[in-house]
């Protein structure tokens, strides 16, 4: 379903006007400011830069001509990024040194870097922030700020560079490490190195614009900076300089650029979903072909829109290029699992053979290594071109901040030809052919897929993504947690477990035109149903663990008999119980899956002792994280965790035992972080430990029961005691309801009957 019309606000809740010189779209335009974009602005020149070597070189050339300001919006920024390797000229090669050198040589220049304020527990592979006194030291006119104005679980994903409000880059590149590569994507490129460690080939792109379009992107950057810091950036120069980089081809002249954003909802501003709206409109507008390059391919709503076009007799050809593998085990079993689900849906809907999905391949990369395709591109009918930061995933539609730029031909043959030429160049890079060969093959076959099949080679080519193995439904349900479309609210979770929810006056009419409170108990949404849904979620996660062992590479060495024998041998060691009890503490700090330790305890010691060791180990881990928080000032915790965890802290402080219980039942922050924050803000140890025990009890009990049946499921699903499984589900559901009733009884004991609405 398409999103409704969108009310546009900036981060302060003020009506958003990102570009004063925005132009209204001409008749026949797909772009509509206020619905599928925030503004439409004219670029005198527009270009496209593909792959890191070209982007870093082009950025450096433009930055050297900057007079007043350079604004950088980033998901990641690393001062150690190497911009070039030629060793020529006086400019430093490392990004941090380069920016310091720029402001020293031109006193009027200021650099503003706005990086995503990621939690430290999630940023072990990032550069340590210089604000703690380590690493790079920015010049006093280089201002580095970390932006934490986003909801829990969200991130700032926009990638924009604006120079003097006269030239702007927008796309998928961050100025960070592990991005530099040439268009050859050679498997033995020795310059593709980060701290002595080689990394895979990397493919991405940026759009470059000047004129009013650059000024419009400057306004996007200014709004973000103001929201993050409370301080406005200096005004743009009245007469912007000509900063077009030397050697960068001008692909488009005097073309309108639409700027589309995703911004999650905030307390002072509604959500902005222009990115998603423009995707829907582009899919609907396609008549002949859609060409997509994207890191991910999981967005369910957009997938259904594609399926609808594939079912139509006159629908377009759809060609998608993705990367083969994901980053790490977790992403492989979330984003890739969701991609499998979407690809299966599209192939089922493809009655006319128009859906084709490929991945770029080059020989010599080694096992489980692929070209890291990171681009976010969509071309429709060689008439509409879109480049930006938004991935084809649910997060980019409503959770993370994003920004894309798009242009259209609208009957202008020169623009259409330039779009087609760029598409041919991209396919030529992937196929190791010339753009002329690609263009000729497309004309011969009339389809992109026909040209790809004709020109495909062996050493470097586009290969079809093979028909994926059908994945179990529990694994897909588990995977969906990794790609949420909306922020998760701790306040909402705590509210559901709050005794006040029981005492709401359900007969009171809602405010005219007001939204229905879906957390309120009543015939349409009783507490039992909500509790059952929570328990079903726990059960699905646990079943997914069995599916992971059955359907992933772990099955190659995870033989059940071997595991059982090793577990029994381990259990006979005198120090084995101590190992289990203490294992939870480092596991919580390192975010290792705790249920795996519980399963190991159950297999080794049996369900009763295993359950006791598991719950004891969890409480020991909670105690140590709490003690760690006692030694840290609240300000330090805030700096490490960010604003979203300060919001959690406020909820913990107000709700106490209820909030801790809710957090443990439905975790939305790392286990260790919850303990540190609770201690730092003054939550007493007794309610913290009690809330942890109560909240962890249902999940630990369920894991124990399923762990006892896991070996049977792996050996032979027919040997599973499904009656015991059903009893466990019912028991855990009743236990969760008992917890909630206990909270209600405790509330009545301390606050009276509570038949009145809380004030």
Secondary structure, 3 states (H helix, E strand, C coil): CCCCCCCCECCCCCECCCCCCCCCCCCCCCCCECCCECEEEEEEEEEEEECHHHHHHHHHHHHCCCCCEEEEEECCCCCCCECCCCCCCCCCCEHHHHHHHHHHHCCCCEEEEEEECCCHHHCCCCCCCHHHCCCCCCCCCEEEEEECCCCCCCCECCCEEEECCCEEEEECCCCCCCCCCCCCCCCCCCCCEECCEECCCEECEEEEEEHHHHHHHHHHHHHHHHHHHCCCCCCCCCCCCCCCCCCCCCCEEEEEEEEEEEECCECCECCEEHHHHHHHHHHHHCCCEEEEEECCECCHHHHHHHHHHHHCCCCCEEEEEECCCCCHHHHHCCHHHHHHHHHHHHHHHCCCCCEEEEEEEECCCCCCCCCEECCEEEEECCCEEEEECCCECCHHHHCCEEEEEEEECCCCHHHHHHHHHHHHHHHHHHHCCCHHHHHHHHHHHCCHHHHHHHHCCCCEEEEECCCCCCCCHHHHHHHHHHCCCCCCCHHHHHHHHCHHHCCCCCCCCCCCCCCCCCCCCCCCCCHHHHHHHHHHHHHHHHHHHHHHHHHCHHHHCCCHHHHHHHHHHHHCCCCHHHHHHHHHHHHHHHCCCHHHHHHHHHHHHCHHHHHHHHHHHHHHHHHHHHHHHHCCCHHHHHHHHCHHHHHHHHHHHHHCHHHHHHHHHCCCCCHHHHHHHHHHCCCCHHHHHHHHHHHHHHHHHHHHHHHHHHHHHHHCHHHCCHHHHHHHHHHHHHHHHHHHHHHHHHHHHHHCCCCCCCC
